[in-house]
Amino acid sequence: MKILFMGTPDFAVKGLEKLIESGYEIVGAVSQPDRPKGRGHKMVPTPVKECALNNNIEVFQPETLKDEALLPLLKEKNPDIIIVIAYGRILPEYILNYPKYGCVNIHASLLPKYRGSAPIQWSIINGDKLSGVTSMYMVKELDAGDILIKREIPIEDDDTAGTLFDKLADLGAEVLLETLELLPQGKIEPVKQGDDFTLAPMLTKANTAVDFNKACQEVCNFVRGLNPFPCAYAYLNDESMKILSCKPSDYTAKAQTGEIVTEKNAVYVKCADGFIELLLIVPNGKRAMTAAEYFRGHPVQKGVCFKKGN
């Protein structure tokens, strides 16, 4: 079976590596174009590109998929199946309809829950106890195709988006191999998704600010779900501060929502139903540090509060 692989970030690398280890014929890897990164704006290859080149797999990085831009490659390579893991663009119908076994996507949620670009983060933010991976046929509508295989794992109380990302990348690679083994044999009965889907919208500046008007556990879930990327944040004295970790606390005091209270070697913030203890932060323009360390050097007066917006 000839496979064309389409993917871009680290999450997709695990799947590509599993295909290589298992001896599948990979006729090419399609990835997003290199992008400038860092202060020097140096062009950096995508993780999938690096993995493919290290394994002598030809890489293609089209600027667009429109106007049948990928059709010459499809005709040249003639893949039996296209595997897509976090490629980063919606595929046009000429690609979806080309391979014999269709285009199969590995998605980091238990579809139809969390269609969209940030399923890992939103599952933690929403306090879910289960996550997982789904393999599915791709259709024109985003993440709406028939389900092939679905596997679940628990979300632990101390999971962050980063730790769950790693677990689901490993699980996704396993689901990919299982799908490729069973699909050509006709041993998978595709299941249509219902209308009870939920969305995992893109993370932006607008929806990653901490709302201290929520309950302590909700705030802590929000922070965990955005660690390590893109990070929850709040404003203090008109400067943004990233919040990497916190935990609910039994501390009590009279304070207004969002107010910062420092006690000995601990920093607390008032939420709707109590206090959280602030653990690890990134002040604007500085390195990550403990909240206690920062506020020892930057003491706040009584009544000073975090703000959601500037």
C-alpha positions as CSV (number, residue, x, y, z in Angstrom):
1,M,0.0,0.0,0.0
2,K,1.4,3.3,-1.1
3,I,1.0,6.1,1.5
4,L,1.2,9.9,1.1
5,F,1.6,11.4,4.5
6,M,0.3,14.9,5.3
7,G,1.3,16.6,8.6
8,T,3.1,19.4,10.2
9,P,3.8,19.6,14.0
10,D,5.3,17.3,16.6
11,F,2.0,15.6,17.1
12,A,2.1,14.2,13.6
13,V,5.7,12.9,13.9
14,K,4.8,10.0,16.1
15,G,2.5,8.6,13.4
16,L,5.1,9.1,10.6
17,E,7.7,7.3,12.7
18,K,5.4,4.4,13.3
19,L,4.7,4.1,9.6
20,I,8.5,4.1,8.9
21,E,9.2,1.5,11.6
22,S,6.4,-0.8,10.3
23,G,7.8,-0.8,6.8
24,Y,5.0,0.9,5.0
25,E,5.8,2.4,1.6
26,I,5.7,6.2,2.1
27,V,5.8,7.8,-1.3
28,G,6.1,11.4,0.1
29,A,5.4,13.7,3.0
30,V,3.4,16.9,2.5
31,S,4.0,19.6,5.2
32,Q,3.4,23.3,5.7
33,P,6.1,25.7,4.3
34,D,9.0,26.6,6.6
35,R,8.2,29.6,8.7
36,P,10.5,32.2,10.4
37,K,10.9,31.8,14.1
38,G,12.7,33.4,17.0
39,R,14.3,36.8,17.3
40,G,16.4,36.2,14.3
41,H,13.5,35.2,12.2
42,K,15.4,32.2,10.9
43,M,13.5,29.8,8.6
44,V,12.7,26.7,10.6
45,P,11.6,23.4,9.0
46,T,8.4,21.7,10.3
47,P,8.9,18.7,12.6
48,V,7.4,16.4,10.0
49,K,9.8,17.7,7.3
50,E,12.7,17.0,9.6
51,C,11.6,13.5,10.3
52,A,10.9,12.8,6.6
53,L,14.2,14.0,5.4
54,N,16.1,12.1,8.1
55,N,14.4,9.0,6.7
56,N,15.0,9.8,3.0
57,I,11.4,10.5,2.3
58,E,10.7,13.2,-0.3
59,V,9.0,16.3,1.1
60,F,6.6,18.7,-0.6
61,Q,5.6,22.0,0.9
62,P,3.0,23.7,-1.3
63,E,2.0,27.3,-0.5
64,T,-1.6,26.5,-1.5
65,L,-3.8,23.5,-2.2
66,K,-6.2,25.5,-4.3
67,D,-6.5,25.2,-8.1
68,E,-5.5,21.6,-8.0
69,A,-2.0,22.6,-7.0
70,L,-1.3,19.1,-5.6
71,L,-2.8,17.1,-8.5
72,P,0.5,16.7,-10.4
73,L,2.0,15.1,-7.2
74,L,-1.0,12.9,-6.7
75,K,-0.7,11.6,-10.3
76,E,3.0,11.1,-10.0
77,K,2.9,9.2,-6.7
78,N,-0.5,7.6,-7.1
79,P,-1.1,6.9,-3.4
80,D,-3.5,4.2,-2.3
81,I,-4.3,6.2,0.8
82,I,-3.5,9.6,2.2
83,I,-2.9,9.8,6.0
84,V,-3.4,13.3,7.5
85,I,-2.3,14.2,11.0
86,A,-2.5,17.9,12.0
87,Y,-1.6,19.1,8.5
88,G,-3.1,22.6,9.2
89,R,-5.3,23.1,6.2
90,I,-8.6,21.9,4.9
91,L,-8.2,19.5,2.0
92,P,-10.1,20.3,-1.3
93,E,-12.3,17.6,-2.8
94,Y,-9.8,16.8,-5.6
95,I,-7.5,15.5,-2.9
96,L,-10.2,13.8,-0.8
97,N,-11.5,11.9,-3.8
98,Y,-8.2,10.8,-5.3
99,P,-6.8,7.8,-3.3
100,K,-8.4,4.3,-3.5
101,Y,-8.9,4.1,0.3
102,G,-9.6,7.7,0.7
103,C,-8.0,10.3,3.1
104,V,-7.8,9.1,6.7
105,N,-7.3,11.6,9.5
106,I,-6.1,11.0,13.1
107,H,-7.8,13.4,15.4
108,A,-7.0,14.0,19.0
109,S,-10.5,13.7,20.5
110,L,-13.3,11.3,20.9
111,L,-15.4,12.5,17.9
112,P,-18.0,13.9,17.5
113,K,-16.7,15.7,20.6
114,Y,-14.3,18.6,20.0
115,R,-14.1,19.1,16.2
116,G,-11.6,21.8,15.5
117,S,-8.0,22.9,16.0
118,A,-7.6,22.7,19.8
119,P,-9.3,19.5,21.1
120,I,-6.5,18.7,23.6
121,Q,-6.7,22.1,25.3
122,W,-10.4,22.3,25.5
123,S,-10.9,18.8,26.9
124,I,-8.8,19.9,30.0
125,I,-10.3,23.4,30.2
126,N,-13.8,21.8,30.3
127,G,-12.8,19.4,33.1
128,D,-13.3,16.2,31.1
129,K,-12.2,12.9,32.6
130,L,-11.7,11.2,29.3
131,S,-9.9,12.0,26.1
132,G,-8.8,9.9,23.2
133,V,-8.0,9.6,19.5
134,T,-10.3,9.0,16.5
135,S,-9.4,7.8,13.0
136,M,-11.9,8.9,10.4
137,Y,-12.5,9.3,6.8
138,M,-12.1,12.9,5.7
139,V,-14.9,14.9,4.1
140,K,-15.2,18.5,3.0
141,E,-16.7,19.6,6.4
142,L,-14.1,19.9,9.2
143,D,-13.7,16.7,11.3
144,A,-17.1,15.5,10.2
145,G,-16.3,12.2,8.4
146,D,-17.3,8.7,9.3
147,I,-15.5,7.3,12.3
148,L,-13.3,4.3,11.8
149,I,-11.6,3.5,15.2
150,K,-11.9,5.4,18.5
151,R,-9.7,4.8,21.5
152,E,-9.9,6.6,24.9
153,I,-7.6,7.3,27.8
154,P,-8.2,9.0,31.1
155,I,-7.3,12.6,31.7
156,E,-5.4,12.7,35.0
157,D,-5.9,15.5,37.6
158,D,-2.3,16.7,37.0
159,D,-2.4,16.5,33.2
160,T,-1.5,19.6,31.2
161,A,-2.1,20.2,27.5
162,G,1.6,19.2,27.1
163,T,1.4,15.9,28.9
164,L,-1.9,14.9,27.3
165,F,-0.5,15.9,23.9
166,D,2.4,13.4,24.4
167,K,0.0,10.6,25.4
168,L,-2.4,11.2,22.6
169,A,0.5,11.4,20.0
170,D,1.5,7.9,21.1
171,L,-2.1,6.6,21.1
172,G,-2.7,8.2,17.7
173,A,0.2,6.3,16.2
174,E,-1.2,3.1,17.5
175,V,-4.7,3.9,16.2
176,L,-3.1,4.7,12.8
177,L,-1.4,1.3,12.5
178,E,-4.6,-0.5,13.6
179,T,-6.6,1.4,11.0
180,L,-4.1,0.7,8.2
181,E,-4.1,-3.0,9.1
182,L,-7.9,-3.5,9.2
183,L,-9.2,-1.0,6.6
184,P,-7.9,-2.8,3.4
185,Q,-9.3,-6.1,4.8
186,G,-12.8,-4.6,5.1
187,K,-12.8,-5.2,8.8
188,I,-13.9,-1.7,9.8
189,E,-17.5,-0.7,9.7
190,P,-17.5,3.2,9.4
191,V,-19.9,4.9,11.8
192,K,-21.5,8.2,10.8
193,Q,-21.2,11.1,13.2
194,G,-24.4,12.4,14.7
195,D,-25.4,16.0,15.1
196,D,-24.4,16.1,18.8
197,F,-20.9,17.4,18.0
198,T,-19.0,20.0,20.0
199,L,-16.3,22.4,18.8
200,A,-12.8,23.1,19.9
201,P,-12.2,26.5,18.5
202,M,-8.8,28.1,17.7
203,L,-7.1,29.6,20.7
204,T,-6.7,33.3,20.5
205,K,-5.7,36.2,22.8
206,A,-9.4,36.8,23.4
207,N,-10.2,33.3,24.7
208,T,-7.0,32.6,26.7
209,A,-7.3,35.3,29.4
210,V,-8.1,34.0,32.9
211,D,-11.5,34.9,34.3
212,F,-11.2,34.9,38.1
213,N,-15.0,35.3,38.4
214,K,-15.1,31.5,37.8
215,A,-14.7,28.8,40.4
216,C,-11.3,27.8,41.6
217,Q,-11.3,24.4,39.9
218,E,-12.4,26.0,36.6
219,V,-9.6,28.5,36.8
220,C,-7.0,25.7,37.5
221,N,-8.4,23.6,34.6
222,F,-8.1,26.6,32.4
223,V,-4.5,27.1,33.3
224,R,-3.6,23.4,32.9
225,G,-5.4,23.3,29.6
226,L,-3.3,26.1,28.2
227,N,0.1,24.9,29.5
228,P,2.6,25.0,27.8
229,F,1.0,26.7,24.8
230,P,-0.4,29.3,24.3
231,C,-0.5,29.9,28.1
232,A,-3.3,31.5,30.2
233,Y,-2.6,35.1,31.0
234,A,-4.0,38.0,33.0
235,Y,-3.0,41.7,33.4
236,L,-1.3,43.2,36.4
237,N,-0.6,46.9,36.4
238,D,-1.3,47.0,32.6
239,E,1.3,44.3,31.8
240,S,0.4,40.8,30.8
241,M,1.5,37.9,33.0
242,K,1.4,34.2,31.8
243,I,0.2,31.8,34.4
244,L,1.7,28.3,34.0
245,S,0.4,26.5,37.1
246,C,-1.9,27.0,40.1
247,K,-4.0,24.9,42.5
248,P,-7.1,25.3,44.6
249,S,-6.4,26.4,48.2
250,D,-8.3,26.3,51.5
251,Y,-6.8,29.7,52.3
252,T,-9.4,32.2,53.5
253,A,-9.5,36.0,53.7
254,K,-11.7,38.9,52.8
255,A,-10.9,39.9,49.2
256,Q,-12.5,40.9,45.9
257,T,-12.4,38.7,42.9
258,G,-9.0,38.7,41.2
259,E,-7.3,40.2,44.2
260,I,-3.7,39.1,45.0
261,V,-2.9,38.2,48.6
262,T,0.7,37.3,49.6
263,E,1.3,35.3,52.7
264,K,4.8,34.2,53.8
265,N,6.0,32.0,50.8
266,A,2.7,31.7,49.1
267,V,0.6,33.9,46.7
268,Y,-3.1,33.5,46.5
269,V,-5.7,34.9,44.1
270,K,-9.4,35.3,44.9
271,C,-11.8,33.5,42.6
272,A,-15.6,33.1,42.7
273,D,-15.7,30.4,45.4
274,G,-12.4,30.8,47.2
275,F,-8.7,31.1,46.6
276,I,-6.2,29.5,44.2
277,E,-2.5,29.4,45.1
278,L,-0.5,30.8,42.2
279,L,2.6,28.6,41.6
280,L,4.4,29.3,38.4
281,I,4.3,32.4,36.2
282,V,6.0,34.2,33.4
283,P,6.1,38.0,34.0
284,N,6.1,40.1,30.9
285,G,9.5,39.9,29.2
286,K,11.0,37.6,31.9
287,R,11.7,34.0,32.5
288,A,9.4,31.5,34.2
289,M,9.6,31.7,38.0
290,T,7.6,30.9,41.1
291,A,4.9,33.4,42.0
292,A,6.4,33.7,45.5
293,E,9.8,34.6,44.0
294,Y,8.3,37.3,41.8
295,F,6.1,38.9,44.4
296,R,8.9,39.0,46.9
297,G,10.6,41.4,44.5
298,H,7.5,43.1,43.4
299,P,5.2,43.4,46.4
300,V,1.6,44.5,45.8
301,Q,-0.6,46.7,48.0
302,K,-3.8,45.4,49.5
303,G,-6.7,45.5,47.0
304,V,-4.5,45.1,43.8
305,C,-6.2,42.7,41.4
306,F,-5.5,40.8,38.2
307,K,-7.6,42.0,35.3
308,K,-8.8,39.9,32.4
309,G,-8.2,42.6,29.8
310,N,-5.9,45.6,29.5
